[in-house]
Amino acid sequence: MEAKIKELSALAMAVLVLMVAAAILQYYGANAQVPEKKQENGMVSGMELLDTEVSQEEQELLEHQMQLELPQGIGQEQIRVKSDVLQERISIYIPGIDEEYYFEHPLRGNSTHINDLKLGTEGREGVIEITLDSVYEVDAKVEDSWLYIDFIPPEDLYEKVIVIDAGHGGSEPGAVKQGIYEKDLNLAIVLKLKELLDQHPEWKVYYTRTEDVHVSLYDRVDLANLSNADMFISVHNNSTRTGEMTDYSGTEVMYDEDKAGGELGTEQLSRILLEETTEACGSRNLGLALGHSIYIIRTSEVPVALVEVGFMTDPGELAKLNTDEYQQKVAQGIYQGILRAIEEGF
């Protein structure tokens, strides 16, 4: 009798093990096609969720790269779009969407120009984060309860594309003389230049920074290259090799001597900016300087000029550089240089 009981117990245990194993297999089988939801910062990897099963005829009929059905009552005024051009990334914020919504209402379209796609929530808004393969202007519009998203090259929308770079920033102060940081002078000039360039809505002007933040050299030149800019202008201030205070002053502009010559190139752009800047602020013209050894000059695929406005190691020039009046004159000179460059065909 005891042997019989042991036999039945062993059989029951075997059946139980088989039932548990079957349940586990059933669970993982049912969830095998569901992508792992939680990713970095609570975002969901969205490339697997992008519904690309759209026929060519349907895509041509839709006339948009991506489409998403919106929750009831969501209109254009409730959609927010943020763009981080340095990272080629856009974020679209939509109220009333939770994580499950993306599984029930997948994005439709194609993955052209998309390097990465993440989906998630922030507060009471859904977030679609798209990393692109280049710099694009984003058109996100709502029609008949659908959000349509398109990525447009900036040259298709604007007469000119310009990239302005305020040198250094954040943890990289540049030259520091008498308690004055080069990064602050560079930014002050660029912000005054921005006020002038804002008068031209027909141009698209990208800035590597408009506040005191660190920007890598790679990101600076990448913005110019990926936006296919008509010109790339970097604003800096100079110092002597030793860093000692002297009476040596003046303005010079660096260009890529390995790409010199010809029309509408780095040398011509640099010469224009040198002439216009020195005339506007009355500084000494020190001529053009060889700049191929500088990373952002050497790797730029578009016409580039690096303006060394003045010498911080000259006490008199440093004092002028630190005034709003002189910074405005410099900004006006660079602005006049941009106007002249465009007139000459850039």
C-alpha positions as CSV (number, residue, x, y, z in Angstrom):
1,M,0.0,0.0,0.0
2,E,2.8,2.4,0.9
3,A,4.5,1.7,-2.4
4,K,1.3,2.5,-4.3
5,I,1.0,5.8,-2.4
6,K,4.6,6.7,-3.4
7,E,3.9,5.8,-7.0
8,L,0.8,8.0,-7.1
9,S,2.6,10.9,-5.4
10,A,5.4,10.7,-8.0
11,L,2.9,10.6,-10.8
12,A,1.0,13.7,-9.4
13,M,4.3,15.6,-9.1
14,A,5.2,14.8,-12.7
15,V,1.8,16.0,-13.9
16,L,2.3,19.2,-11.8
17,V,5.7,19.8,-13.3
18,L,4.4,19.4,-16.8
19,M,1.5,21.7,-16.2
20,V,3.9,24.4,-14.8
21,A,6.2,24.0,-17.8
22,A,3.3,24.2,-20.2
23,A,2.1,27.4,-18.5
24,I,5.5,29.0,-18.8
25,L,5.9,28.1,-22.5
26,Q,2.4,29.4,-23.2
27,Y,3.2,32.7,-21.4
28,Y,6.5,33.3,-23.3
29,G,5.0,32.1,-26.6
30,A,2.1,34.6,-26.2
31,N,4.6,37.4,-25.4
32,A,7.3,36.5,-27.9
33,Q,6.2,39.1,-30.4
34,V,5.8,41.9,-27.9
35,P,9.0,44.0,-27.7
36,E,10.5,44.7,-24.3
37,K,8.7,47.7,-23.1
38,K,11.0,49.4,-20.6
39,Q,14.0,51.1,-22.0
40,E,16.3,53.9,-20.9
41,N,14.4,56.8,-19.2
42,G,11.2,54.7,-19.2
43,M,10.9,54.9,-23.0
44,V,9.8,52.0,-25.2
45,S,11.8,51.0,-28.2
46,G,9.6,52.0,-31.0
47,M,11.2,50.7,-34.2
48,E,9.5,47.3,-33.7
49,L,6.2,49.0,-33.2
50,L,6.4,51.2,-36.4
51,D,3.8,49.8,-38.8
52,T,5.7,49.8,-42.1
53,E,3.2,47.5,-43.8
54,V,1.9,50.3,-45.9
55,S,1.6,49.8,-49.6
56,Q,3.3,52.1,-52.0
57,E,-0.1,53.2,-53.3
58,E,-1.4,53.9,-49.8
59,Q,1.8,55.8,-48.9
60,E,1.5,58.0,-52.0
61,L,-2.2,58.6,-51.1
62,L,-1.3,59.5,-47.5
63,E,1.4,61.9,-48.7
64,H,3.1,61.9,-45.3
65,Q,6.0,60.0,-43.9
66,M,4.4,59.0,-40.6
67,Q,0.8,59.0,-39.2
68,L,-0.6,58.4,-35.8
69,E,-4.3,58.2,-34.8
70,L,-4.9,60.6,-31.9
71,P,-7.2,60.3,-28.9
72,Q,-10.6,61.8,-29.3
73,G,-10.6,65.6,-28.7
74,I,-6.8,66.2,-29.3
75,G,-6.2,69.1,-31.8
76,Q,-3.3,70.9,-33.3
77,E,-3.0,73.4,-30.5
78,Q,-2.3,70.6,-28.0
79,I,0.6,69.1,-29.9
80,R,4.1,70.3,-28.8
81,V,7.2,69.7,-30.8
82,K,10.8,70.2,-29.5
83,S,13.8,69.9,-31.7
84,D,17.4,69.2,-30.6
85,V,19.3,69.8,-33.9
86,L,22.7,69.0,-32.3
87,Q,21.5,65.4,-31.7
88,E,19.3,65.3,-34.8
89,R,16.4,64.5,-32.5
90,I,12.8,65.6,-32.2
91,S,10.3,65.0,-29.4
92,I,6.6,65.2,-30.0
93,Y,4.3,65.6,-27.0
94,I,0.7,64.5,-27.1
95,P,-1.8,64.7,-24.2
96,G,-3.9,61.7,-23.2
97,I,-1.6,59.0,-24.3
98,D,-0.2,56.2,-22.1
99,E,2.2,53.4,-22.9
100,E,-0.4,51.0,-24.0
101,Y,-1.8,53.4,-26.6
102,Y,1.3,52.9,-28.8
103,F,0.5,49.2,-28.9
104,E,-3.1,49.7,-29.7
105,H,-2.6,52.5,-32.2
106,P,0.8,52.0,-33.8
107,L,2.6,54.7,-35.8
108,R,2.2,54.0,-39.5
109,G,4.5,55.0,-42.3
110,N,8.2,54.2,-43.2
111,S,11.5,54.4,-41.4
112,T,13.3,56.4,-44.0
113,H,15.6,59.1,-42.3
114,I,15.0,57.5,-38.9
115,N,17.9,56.1,-36.9
116,D,16.0,55.4,-33.7
117,L,12.4,55.7,-32.4
118,K,11.3,55.7,-28.8
119,L,7.9,56.0,-27.3
120,G,6.9,56.8,-23.7
121,T,5.1,59.2,-21.4
122,E,6.1,62.3,-19.4
123,G,3.5,63.5,-16.9
124,R,0.2,63.3,-18.6
125,E,1.6,63.5,-22.1
126,G,2.7,60.8,-24.5
127,V,6.2,61.3,-26.0
128,I,7.4,60.3,-29.4
129,E,11.2,60.7,-29.6
130,I,12.7,60.4,-33.1
131,T,16.4,60.4,-33.9
132,L,17.0,61.3,-37.5
133,D,19.9,60.6,-39.9
134,S,20.4,64.3,-40.7
135,V,19.1,67.7,-39.8
136,Y,15.5,68.2,-40.9
137,E,12.7,70.6,-40.2
138,V,9.7,68.8,-38.8
139,D,6.2,69.4,-39.9
140,A,3.7,67.9,-37.5
141,K,0.0,68.7,-38.3
142,V,-3.3,67.4,-37.2
143,E,-6.1,66.6,-39.7
144,D,-9.3,64.6,-39.0
145,S,-8.0,63.1,-35.7
146,W,-4.7,62.0,-37.3
147,L,-1.2,63.4,-36.6
148,Y,0.9,63.6,-39.8
149,I,4.7,63.9,-39.4
150,D,7.1,64.9,-42.2
151,F,10.8,65.6,-42.2
152,I,11.9,68.3,-44.6
153,P,15.5,69.3,-45.6
154,P,15.9,72.9,-44.5
155,E,17.1,74.0,-47.9
156,D,13.7,73.0,-49.3
157,L,12.0,75.6,-47.0
158,Y,14.5,78.5,-46.7
159,E,16.5,80.6,-49.1
160,K,19.7,80.2,-47.0
161,V,20.9,77.9,-44.2
162,I,23.5,79.4,-41.8
163,V,25.2,77.9,-38.8
164,I,26.6,80.2,-36.1
165,D,28.9,78.8,-33.5
166,A,29.8,80.6,-30.2
167,G,33.2,79.1,-29.3
168,H,33.8,77.2,-26.0
169,G,31.1,77.1,-23.3
170,G,30.2,75.3,-20.1
171,S,33.2,73.5,-18.7
172,E,35.5,74.9,-21.5
173,P,36.0,78.6,-20.8
174,G,38.6,79.3,-23.4
175,A,41.0,82.1,-22.6
176,V,40.5,83.7,-19.1
177,K,42.0,87.1,-18.6
178,Q,41.4,89.5,-15.7
179,G,38.4,87.5,-14.6
180,I,36.8,87.6,-18.1
181,Y,36.0,84.4,-19.8
182,E,36.3,84.0,-23.5
183,K,33.2,81.8,-23.6
184,D,31.1,84.7,-22.3
185,L,32.5,87.2,-24.8
186,N,31.8,84.8,-27.7
187,L,28.3,84.1,-26.6
188,A,27.5,87.8,-26.0
189,I,28.5,88.6,-29.6
190,V,26.6,85.7,-31.0
191,L,23.4,86.7,-29.1
192,K,23.6,90.2,-30.5
193,L,24.2,88.7,-34.0
194,K,21.1,86.6,-33.5
195,E,19.0,89.7,-33.0
196,L,20.1,90.9,-36.4
197,L,19.7,87.6,-38.1
198,D,16.2,87.1,-36.6
199,Q,15.1,89.9,-39.0
200,H,15.3,87.4,-41.9
201,P,12.6,84.7,-41.6
202,E,13.6,83.6,-45.1
203,W,16.9,82.2,-43.7
204,K,17.2,79.3,-41.4
205,V,19.9,80.0,-38.8
206,Y,21.1,77.2,-36.5
207,Y,23.1,78.0,-33.4
208,T,25.4,75.5,-31.7
209,R,24.6,77.2,-28.4
210,T,22.6,80.2,-27.1
211,E,23.5,79.7,-23.4
212,D,26.5,78.7,-21.3
213,V,26.6,75.0,-22.1
214,H,29.3,72.6,-23.3
215,V,29.0,71.5,-26.9
216,S,31.5,69.0,-28.4
217,L,33.5,69.9,-31.4
218,Y,32.0,67.0,-33.2
219,D,28.5,68.3,-32.6
220,R,29.4,71.8,-33.8
221,V,30.7,70.8,-37.2
222,D,28.2,68.0,-37.5
223,L,25.4,70.6,-37.4
224,A,26.9,72.5,-40.3
225,N,27.6,69.4,-42.4
226,L,24.2,67.6,-41.8
227,S,22.2,70.8,-42.4
228,N,24.1,71.3,-45.6
229,A,24.7,74.9,-44.6
230,D,25.6,77.7,-47.0
231,M,28.1,79.0,-44.5
232,F,29.5,78.0,-41.1
233,I,30.8,80.9,-38.9
234,S,32.5,80.3,-35.5
235,V,33.1,83.2,-33.2
236,H,36.2,83.3,-30.9
237,N,38.6,85.6,-29.2
238,N,42.4,85.4,-29.3
239,S,45.4,85.5,-26.9
240,T,49.1,85.4,-27.4
241,R,50.9,82.0,-27.5
242,T,52.4,82.6,-24.0
243,G,49.2,83.9,-22.6
244,E,51.0,87.0,-21.2
245,M,49.5,90.4,-21.4
246,T,50.9,92.5,-24.3
247,D,49.9,95.4,-26.5
248,Y,49.3,93.2,-29.5
249,S,45.8,93.5,-30.8
250,G,43.6,93.1,-33.8
251,T,41.2,90.8,-35.7
252,E,42.0,87.8,-37.8
253,V,39.9,85.1,-39.5
254,M,41.0,81.5,-39.9
255,Y,40.2,79.5,-43.0
256,D,41.1,76.1,-44.3
257,E,44.3,76.5,-46.5
258,D,43.9,73.0,-47.8
259,K,40.6,74.0,-49.4
260,A,41.6,77.5,-50.4
261,G,41.1,79.0,-53.9
262,G,38.0,79.0,-56.1
263,E,34.7,80.8,-55.6
264,L,32.3,80.4,-52.7
265,G,34.7,78.7,-50.5
266,T,36.4,79.0,-47.1
267,E,39.0,81.6,-48.2
268,Q,36.5,84.0,-49.8
269,L,34.0,83.8,-46.9
270,S,36.8,84.4,-44.4
271,R,38.1,87.4,-46.3
272,I,34.6,88.9,-46.5
273,L,34.1,88.5,-42.8
274,L,37.5,89.9,-42.0
275,E,37.0,93.1,-44.0
276,E,33.4,93.7,-42.8
277,T,34.2,93.0,-39.1
278,T,37.3,95.2,-38.9
279,E,35.5,98.0,-40.7
280,A,32.5,97.9,-38.3
281,C,34.5,97.8,-35.1
282,G,37.6,99.7,-36.1
283,S,40.0,96.9,-35.1
284,R,43.4,96.3,-36.7
285,N,43.2,93.9,-39.7
286,L,45.7,91.1,-39.1
287,G,44.7,89.2,-42.2
288,L,43.7,85.6,-42.8
289,A,45.2,82.8,-40.7
290,L,45.8,79.2,-41.5
291,G,43.3,77.0,-39.8
292,H,43.4,73.5,-41.2
293,S,44.8,72.2,-37.9
294,I,41.6,73.3,-36.2
295,Y,39.1,70.4,-36.0
296,I,35.9,72.3,-36.9
297,I,37.7,74.0,-39.9
298,R,39.4,70.8,-41.2
299,T,36.2,68.6,-41.0
300,S,33.7,71.2,-42.3
301,E,32.2,70.2,-45.6
302,V,30.7,73.6,-46.1
303,P,32.3,77.1,-46.4
304,V,33.7,77.8,-43.0
305,A,35.3,80.9,-41.3
306,L,36.5,81.2,-37.7
307,V,36.5,84.8,-36.6
308,E,39.1,85.7,-33.9
309,V,37.5,89.0,-32.9
310,G,40.3,90.5,-30.7
311,F,43.1,89.7,-28.3
312,M,42.2,89.2,-24.7
313,T,45.8,89.5,-23.8
314,D,45.8,93.2,-24.8
315,P,44.4,95.2,-21.8
316,G,42.8,97.9,-24.0
317,E,41.2,95.5,-26.4
318,L,40.0,93.3,-23.6
319,A,38.3,96.3,-22.0
320,K,36.5,97.0,-25.3
321,L,35.5,93.4,-25.9
322,N,33.8,93.4,-22.5
323,T,31.4,96.2,-23.4
324,D,28.0,95.9,-25.0
325,E,28.8,98.7,-27.4
326,Y,31.8,97.0,-28.8
327,Q,30.1,93.6,-29.0
328,Q,27.3,95.2,-30.9
329,K,29.8,96.6,-33.4
330,V,31.4,93.2,-33.9
331,A,28.0,91.6,-34.3
332,Q,27.1,94.2,-36.9
333,G,30.3,93.6,-38.8
334,I,29.7,89.8,-38.9
335,Y,26.1,90.5,-40.0
336,Q,27.3,92.8,-42.8
337,G,29.7,90.0,-43.8
338,I,26.9,87.5,-44.1
339,L,24.8,90.0,-46.1
340,R,27.8,90.6,-48.5
341,A,28.6,86.8,-48.8
342,I,25.0,86.1,-49.8
343,E,25.1,89.0,-52.3
344,E,28.3,87.4,-53.8
345,G,26.6,84.1,-54.2
346,F,27.0,82.0,-51.1
